[in-house]
Amino acid sequence: MAGPAAAESLHIRPVERADRPQWGRMWSGYLAFYKTELPEGMYDLAFDRLLSGTAGEFSGLIATLGGKTVGLLHYLFHRHGWRQDQVCYRQDLYTDPAARGQGVGAALINAVYAEADKAGAPSVYWLTQEGNETARKLYDRIATETDFIKYQRSL
């Protein structure tokens, strides 16, 4: 964290309906980082899914710093073929550039760790691009890199 004042005003909470404009701004920044654009209808669909509360659907967390929205994280619990317990996939994580270096990303990941613990999910995992060096410095501190390589179908 940048200091005691920042630590006192950083809050992590579930996404709420009123967050839609700021969530959209943050998700747009996340998608731009990955050189991706989506139609507005996909923003609406993704946000509605975050709020659905349906088992097997994504959930979301919002980070606020001094009352301003500065980060988001999306996650999903799902079954695993080798485990009795569910696992947690942490999909999207974004911190506003003006708030980086203040512990927002770490706080969001720790919050999803806590959600996984509450749900009895022993594993939280995610993917990142090899060249995402800034994020990987954080990930190397709070998680263990695996030796898996991602493949996907190309259309």
ABEGO torsion letter per residue (X at the ends): XAEAAAAAABBBBBBBAAAAAAAAAAAAAAAAAAGBBBBAAAAAAAAAAAAAGBBGBBBBBBBBBGGBBABBBBBBBBBBAABABBBBBBBBBBBBAAABGAGAAAAAAAAAAAAAAAAGBABBBBBBBAABAAAAAAAAAABBBBABBBBBBBX
